[in-house]
Amino acid sequence: MSYIVQRPIVIWFSSRKRVIPRCLVYLYVAEEGLKKENEDFCFTKWLMYSETKFLQWVVKRYEDEALKY
């Protein structure tokens, strides 16, 4: 809740188009153990990324590792 108070823009994000899909990717990465040991793994940052940055920094980063499974 404190994150939303500090960044009220989050309220305007579409849960269907932005929050839920990113949450699913976050959960998949966490459950499959794809996160690196020293990696900054913060879902709230993922919400703030633009669509382009999210695809570049998150999806592309884990794509190769996810395809191995």
ABEGO torsion letter per residue (X at the ends): XAAAAABAAAAABBAAAAAAAAAAAAAAAAAAGABBAABBBBAAAAAABBAAAAAAAAAAAAAAAAAAX
